[in-house]
Structures are given as structure tokens and as C-alpha cells.
Amino acid sequence: MIEKSYTELMKIGAMKRQRKENFVQDLYIDMLLSEIQLTIEKEKLQKKIDLAIDHRDKQHFYYLSKQLIEINKRFGT
């Protein structure tokens, strides 16, 4: 068994911590991007729903409302 010096062990520990930090940071970025995507999708859909209401288009309103419900289910909101 080859023994490693204190400096080598410290470098290995620092690299492991860096990998964990990078993983957490990547996870956070992914969550943030998903939240942004959801918000944009919901805003666009809400504008279309508002237009359907303004034009008294029940079929389009129901269709868009179902899409909004599916988006909310998909993202757990």
C-alpha cells in the first residue's frame, strides 16, 4: 500500500469538495432554468386564455385551461 503525503491528501479532499460544490451548483442552475421555463410557459398560456375570454371563445378557453392544468401537474404547482 502506498502512503500519500499530507499535501496529497489535502489536494484530494479539496477536489472532492469541489466536485460536490459543482454538483450542487449545477443542480441549482437546472432548477432555476426549469422555474424560468415554467414561468414563461404559464405567462404565455395565461395571455392566450385572457384573449380567449375577451373573444368569448369557450372552446379555445377550455383547451388552453386544460393545457395550463397539465403544466401545473407536470411541474407540481
C-alpha positions as CSV (number, residue, x, y, z in Angstrom):
1,M,0.0,0.0,0.0
2,I,1.4,3.4,-1.0
3,E,1.0,6.1,1.6
4,K,0.2,9.5,0.5
5,S,1.6,12.7,1.9
6,Y,-0.4,15.1,3.9
7,T,-0.3,17.6,1.0
8,E,-1.6,15.0,-1.5
9,L,-4.4,14.0,0.9
10,M,-5.4,17.7,1.3
11,K,-5.5,18.1,-2.5
12,I,-7.7,15.0,-2.9
13,G,-10.0,16.3,-0.2
14,A,-10.2,19.7,-1.9
15,M,-11.0,18.2,-5.3
16,K,-13.8,16.0,-3.8
17,R,-15.3,19.1,-2.1
18,Q,-15.1,21.0,-5.4
19,R,-16.9,18.2,-7.2
20,K,-19.7,18.2,-4.6
21,E,-20.0,22.0,-4.8
22,N,-20.1,21.8,-8.6
23,F,-22.8,19.2,-8.5
24,V,-24.9,21.3,-6.1
25,Q,-24.3,24.4,-8.2
26,D,-25.3,22.5,-11.4
27,L,-28.4,21.3,-9.7
28,Y,-29.4,24.8,-8.5
29,I,-28.9,26.1,-12.1
30,D,-31.0,23.4,-13.5
31,M,-33.8,24.1,-11.0
32,L,-33.6,27.8,-11.7
33,L,-33.8,27.3,-15.5
34,S,-36.8,24.9,-15.1
35,E,-38.5,27.6,-12.9
36,I,-37.9,30.2,-15.6
37,Q,-39.2,28.0,-18.3
38,L,-42.3,27.2,-16.3
39,T,-43.0,30.8,-15.6
40,I,-42.6,31.8,-19.2
41,E,-44.9,29.0,-20.4
42,K,-47.5,29.9,-17.8
43,E,-47.4,33.6,-18.7
44,K,-47.8,32.9,-22.4
45,L,-50.7,30.5,-21.7
46,Q,-52.4,32.9,-19.4
47,K,-52.3,35.7,-22.1
48,K,-53.8,33.3,-24.6
49,I,-56.5,32.4,-22.0
50,D,-57.2,36.1,-21.4
51,L,-57.6,36.6,-25.1
52,A,-60.0,33.6,-25.4
53,I,-62.1,35.1,-22.6
54,D,-62.0,38.6,-24.3
55,H,-63.3,37.0,-27.5
56,R,-65.8,34.8,-25.7
57,D,-64.3,31.7,-27.3
58,K,-65.3,28.9,-24.9
59,Q,-63.7,26.0,-26.8
60,H,-60.3,27.7,-27.0
61,F,-60.6,28.7,-23.4
62,Y,-61.3,25.2,-22.3
63,Y,-58.5,23.8,-24.4
64,L,-56.0,26.3,-23.0
65,S,-57.2,25.8,-19.5
66,K,-56.5,22.1,-19.8
67,Q,-53.0,22.9,-21.0
68,L,-52.5,25.1,-18.0
69,I,-53.7,22.3,-15.7
70,E,-51.3,19.9,-17.4
71,I,-48.3,22.3,-17.0
72,N,-49.2,22.7,-13.3
73,K,-49.3,19.0,-12.8
74,R,-46.1,18.4,-14.7
75,F,-44.2,20.9,-12.5
76,G,-46.1,20.1,-9.3
77,T,-47.6,23.6,-8.8
